[in-house]
C-alpha cells in the first residue's frame, strides 16, 4: 500500500515539474522571460524533492528494519553480513 502511495506522489510531482516547465516556455515567456526563467528554476528543484519525498519511510513501513540486527550473535560466523556462512574468521 505504501509503495503505491509513494509512486503516486513521485509521478504527481514529476507531472507538476513537467507542467511548470512546458507552461513556462510555452506561454509565460511571451509575457515575461524573467518569470519563465524563475518557473524553470522552480521546476529544477522538483525532481530531487520528488525523489526524497517519494522515498521517505512511512511509520508503518518495516522494509528497512532487518530483524537480524537485534540478533546478539550477529558477529559470529553465519551472521556476518560481509562473509558467506562457510568462511571462518582467522
Buried (B, 14 or more C-beta within 10 A) or exposed (E): EEEEEBEEBBEEBBEBBEEBBEBBBEEBBEEEEEEBBEBBEBBEEBBEEBEEEBEEEEEEEEEEEEEEEEEEEEEEEEEEEEEEEEEEEE
